[in-house]
């Protein structure tokens, strides 16, 4: 095993704003495989997991889309996120629960009573705007969820501005292989 396999690909300071776009609306960050196991040990109710991504083209729409969806009257009981290219073991552990879906990010997985009931993979997200992504998530929430929304008060939500960095050159960590390569969206 390459010693760099589990090291983050991107500078933590550079990805922090992308993390905050989710944590400010109630997502818990799962940073270890143990965090993932603990999160999934609770089987009752609904849980939305988002595999976050640096890609501004897809994730730059997915993050504000899920924020908008969480303003719905019905939302998941629990929210969690892992960050592709950062917490690699945690991401791998989440992907073990996604059945036949190929690895992609961003990715939304909605679970009810421990079973995957709705997924939006990168190919479903790319090319959509935040409103369209939010509307698709709201349809899934209305069908599968019962927790009362919104996740944050509307007056708080209205103050958010979101990062969109399509075509960005987010720095990779010095230890990451191919540190000079620009992220591809």
C-alpha positions as CSV (number, residue, x, y, z in Angstrom):
1,X,0.0,0.0,0.0
2,X,1.2,3.4,-0.9
3,X,1.7,5.6,2.2
4,X,0.0,8.5,0.5
5,X,-3.2,6.5,-0.3
6,X,-5.0,7.7,2.8
7,X,-3.7,11.3,2.8
8,X,-6.0,14.1,1.8
9,X,-5.7,15.2,-1.8
10,X,-6.5,18.9,-1.2
11,X,-5.4,21.6,1.2
12,X,-7.8,21.6,4.2
13,X,-8.0,25.3,4.3
14,X,-9.1,25.5,0.7
15,X,-12.0,22.9,1.2
16,X,-13.2,24.3,4.5
17,X,-15.8,26.7,2.9
18,X,-17.2,23.7,1.0
19,X,-17.6,21.8,4.2
20,X,-19.2,24.8,5.9
21,X,-21.9,25.0,3.2
22,X,-23.2,21.7,4.6
23,X,-22.4,21.9,8.3
24,X,-24.3,25.2,8.6
25,X,-27.5,23.5,7.6
26,X,-27.1,20.6,10.0
27,X,-24.8,18.0,8.3
28,X,-22.5,16.1,10.6
29,X,-19.1,15.4,9.1
30,X,-18.0,11.8,9.1
31,X,-14.2,11.8,9.0
32,X,-13.3,8.3,9.9
33,X,-14.6,4.8,9.0
34,X,-15.6,4.5,12.7
35,X,-17.7,7.7,12.4
36,X,-19.5,6.1,9.4
37,X,-20.1,2.8,11.2
38,X,-21.5,4.8,14.2
39,X,-23.8,6.9,12.0
40,X,-25.1,3.8,10.2
41,X,-25.6,1.9,13.4
42,X,-28.8,3.9,13.9
43,X,-31.2,2.1,11.5
44,X,-34.5,3.8,12.3
45,X,-35.8,6.9,10.5
46,X,-34.3,8.6,7.5
47,X,-30.7,9.7,6.8
48,X,-29.3,11.7,4.0
49,X,-25.6,11.3,3.2
50,X,-23.8,13.5,0.8
51,X,-20.4,12.7,-0.6
52,X,-19.1,16.3,-1.0
53,X,-16.6,17.2,-3.8
54,X,-14.3,20.0,-4.8
55,X,-15.9,20.2,-8.2
56,X,-17.6,23.5,-8.6
57,X,-19.5,22.5,-11.7
58,X,-21.5,19.7,-10.0
59,X,-20.9,20.2,-6.3
60,X,-21.2,23.9,-6.7
61,X,-24.8,23.3,-7.6
62,X,-25.4,20.3,-5.3
63,X,-24.5,22.1,-2.0
64,X,-26.9,25.1,-2.5
65,X,-29.5,22.6,-3.9
66,X,-29.5,20.5,-0.8
67,X,-29.5,23.7,1.4
68,X,-32.7,24.8,-0.4
69,X,-34.2,21.3,-0.1
70,X,-33.7,21.3,3.6
71,X,-36.1,24.3,3.8
72,X,-38.8,21.8,2.9
73,X,-41.5,21.0,5.5
74,X,-40.4,17.3,5.4
75,X,-36.7,16.5,5.8
76,X,-34.5,13.6,6.8
77,X,-34.1,12.8,10.5
78,X,-30.3,12.8,10.2
79,X,-27.7,14.4,7.8
80,X,-24.1,13.4,7.3
81,X,-21.4,14.2,4.8
82,X,-18.0,12.8,3.8
83,X,-15.6,14.6,1.5
84,X,-14.2,12.8,-1.5
85,X,-10.4,13.1,-1.8
86,X,-10.1,14.1,1.9
87,X,-11.4,11.4,4.3
88,X,-10.8,8.5,2.0
89,X,-11.5,5.7,4.4
90,X,-14.8,7.2,5.5
91,X,-15.8,7.8,1.8
92,X,-14.9,4.2,1.1
93,X,-17.1,3.0,4.0
94,X,-20.0,5.0,2.8
95,X,-19.6,3.7,-0.7
96,X,-19.8,0.2,0.6
97,X,-23.5,1.0,1.4
98,X,-24.4,2.2,-2.1
99,X,-24.8,-1.1,-3.7
100,X,-24.2,-1.2,-7.5
101,X,-23.6,2.6,-7.8
102,X,-20.2,3.4,-9.2
103,X,-18.0,5.7,-7.1
104,X,-18.9,9.4,-7.9
105,X,-19.0,12.7,-6.2
106,X,-21.0,14.6,-5.5
107,X,-23.5,12.0,-4.5
108,X,-26.7,12.0,-2.4
109,X,-27.9,8.8,-0.7
110,X,-31.2,8.8,1.2
111,X,-31.7,5.9,3.5
112,X,-34.9,4.9,5.3
113,X,-34.6,2.4,8.2
114,X,-31.1,1.6,7.0
115,X,-32.0,0.8,3.4
116,X,-31.0,3.0,0.4
117,X,-34.3,4.4,-1.0
118,X,-33.1,7.2,-3.3
119,X,-29.8,8.2,-4.9
120,X,-28.5,11.0,-7.0
121,X,-25.1,10.3,-8.5
122,X,-22.9,12.8,-10.3
123,X,-24.4,12.0,-13.6
124,X,-27.8,12.9,-12.2
125,X,-26.5,16.2,-10.8
126,X,-24.1,17.5,-13.5
127,X,-25.8,20.1,-15.7
128,X,-28.5,20.8,-13.2
129,X,-28.8,24.1,-11.3
130,X,-29.3,24.3,-7.5
131,X,-33.1,24.8,-7.9
132,X,-33.5,21.6,-10.0
133,X,-31.3,19.6,-7.6
134,X,-33.3,20.9,-4.7
135,X,-36.6,20.0,-6.3
136,X,-35.4,16.4,-6.9
137,X,-34.3,16.1,-3.3
138,X,-37.6,17.6,-2.1
139,X,-39.6,14.9,-4.1
140,X,-37.5,12.3,-2.3
141,X,-38.0,13.9,1.1
142,X,-41.8,14.2,0.5
143,X,-41.9,10.5,-0.4
144,X,-39.7,9.1,2.3
145,X,-39.2,11.5,5.2
146,X,-41.3,12.6,8.1
147,X,-39.1,14.9,10.2
148,X,-40.3,18.5,10.4
149,X,-38.3,21.0,8.4
150,X,-36.6,23.3,7.8
151,X,-33.2,22.4,9.1
152,X,-32.4,26.0,9.8
153,X,-34.8,29.0,10.1
154,X,-35.7,30.7,6.8
155,X,-34.2,34.0,8.1
156,X,-30.9,32.3,8.7
157,X,-31.0,30.5,5.3
158,X,-31.7,33.8,3.5
159,X,-28.3,35.1,4.7
160,X,-26.3,32.3,3.0
161,X,-24.0,32.9,0.1
162,X,-22.4,29.9,-1.6
163,X,-19.1,29.2,-3.1
164,X,-19.0,28.2,-6.8
165,X,-15.6,27.4,-8.1
166,X,-16.1,25.7,-11.4
167,X,-12.7,25.4,-13.2
168,X,-10.9,26.2,-10.0
169,X,-7.3,25.2,-9.2
170,X,-7.7,24.2,-5.6
171,X,-4.3,23.2,-4.4
172,X,-3.5,19.6,-3.7
173,X,-1.5,18.7,-0.7
174,X,2.2,18.5,-1.3
175,X,2.1,14.9,-0.3
176,X,-0.6,14.0,-2.8
177,X,0.6,12.3,-6.0
178,X,0.3,14.5,-9.1
179,X,0.1,17.6,-6.9
180,X,0.4,19.8,-10.0
181,X,-2.7,18.5,-11.7
182,X,-5.8,20.8,-11.9
183,X,-8.9,19.2,-10.5
184,X,-11.2,18.0,-13.2
185,X,-14.9,18.7,-13.1
